[in-house]
Amino acid sequence: MDKIVVNDIKVDCIIGVYSHERNNKQPLIINLELYYDFTMASASDNLEHSIDYNAITNKVYSYVAESKFQLLEALAKNILKILIFDYRCVKATVNIHKPQALKNGKVSIHMSRTRDEI
């Protein structure tokens, strides 16, 4: 299966379970893997036969910036729903980094789903 990779979408949002996280936006860094069959796109050279990664990046950025999830897992699953149902991805992977979550380390989650798994 073919894929497009979008890296380093930087967005601030309300995310977390602790009171200080509910009051102040925190930075997240989001990476996406978008799986799709690019056979028609490579033959036609037409965006209608592919996935518009610019539109996807803008949608994910706006969605996350307005969101107020407690868990990264819930945010990731909702991003996956957008990618699969709104943009025809056969499968998608979301990796979210939360750089300020830990004082002495880094945390990120990695979630992949197909249409049947959502």
C-alpha positions in Angstrom: 0.0 0.0 0.0 1.2 3.5 -0.8 1.4 6.2 1.8 1.9 9.9 2.3 3.8 11.0 5.5 3.1 14.4 7.0 5.5 15.3 9.8 5.7 18.0 12.5 2.3 19.6 12.6 2.8 21.9 15.6 -0.4 22.9 17.4 -1.3 24.2 20.9 -4.4 22.9 22.5 -6.1 22.0 25.8 -5.0 18.4 26.6 -4.6 16.5 29.8 -6.3 15.4 33.0 -4.6 17.6 35.5 -6.1 21.0 36.4 -3.1 23.0 35.2 -3.5 21.2 31.8 -7.2 22.1 31.6 -6.5 25.8 31.9 -3.5 26.3 29.7 -2.8 25.3 26.1 0.1 23.0 25.6 2.1 22.2 22.4 1.6 19.0 20.5 3.6 17.7 17.6 1.6 15.5 15.3 2.8 13.1 12.5 0.5 11.4 10.1 0.8 8.4 7.8 -1.9 8.3 5.1 -2.4 5.0 3.3 -4.1 5.0 -0.1 -3.7 3.3 -3.5 -2.0 5.9 -5.7 -2.2 3.9 -8.9 -4.8 6.3 -10.5 -3.1 9.4 -9.2 0.3 8.4 -10.6 -1.3 7.7 -14.0 -3.5 10.7 -14.2 -1.4 13.3 -12.4 -4.7 14.6 -11.0 -5.3 15.5 -7.3 -8.8 14.2 -7.5 -7.3 10.7 -7.6 -5.1 11.2 -4.6 -5.2 12.6 -1.1 -4.9 16.3 -0.5 -2.3 16.4 2.2 -2.6 20.2 2.4 -6.3 20.1 3.2 -5.7 17.2 5.7 -3.0 19.2 7.5 -5.2 22.2 7.8 -8.2 20.2 9.0 -6.1 18.3 11.6 -4.5 21.6 12.8 -7.9 23.3 13.2 -9.5 20.3 14.8 -6.8 19.9 17.4 -6.5 23.6 18.2 -10.2 23.7 19.1 -10.3 20.4 20.9 -10.2 19.8 24.7 -9.5 16.1 25.2 -8.1 14.7 28.4 -6.3 11.8 26.8 -3.9 11.7 23.8 -5.5 8.3 23.0 -9.0 9.9 22.5 -7.5 12.7 20.4 -5.6 10.3 18.2 -8.7 8.1 17.6 -10.8 11.2 16.6 -8.1 12.3 14.2 -8.0 8.8 12.7 -11.8 9.1 12.1 -11.3 12.3 10.2 -8.5 10.8 8.0 -10.4 7.7 7.2 -14.0 8.9 6.8 -13.4 12.4 5.5 -10.4 11.8 3.3 -10.7 8.2 2.0 -7.6 6.9 3.6 -7.6 3.1 3.6 -5.5 3.1 6.8 -4.0 5.9 8.8 -1.4 6.2 11.6 -1.3 9.1 14.0 1.7 9.8 16.2 1.3 12.6 18.8 4.2 14.0 20.9 3.4 16.0 24.1 6.8 17.6 24.8 5.8 19.2 28.1 4.0 16.1 29.7 7.0 14.9 31.7 9.8 16.8 33.4 12.4 14.1 32.9 11.4 12.5 29.6 9.3 12.6 26.5 5.9 11.0 25.8 4.2 10.2 22.6 1.4 7.8 21.4 1.2 5.9 18.2 -2.1 4.7 16.9 -3.0 3.0 13.6 -6.4 2.0 12.3 -8.1 0.8 9.2 -11.7 1.7 8.2 -12.9 -1.7 9.7 -11.2 -1.0 13.0 -12.6 2.4 13.7 
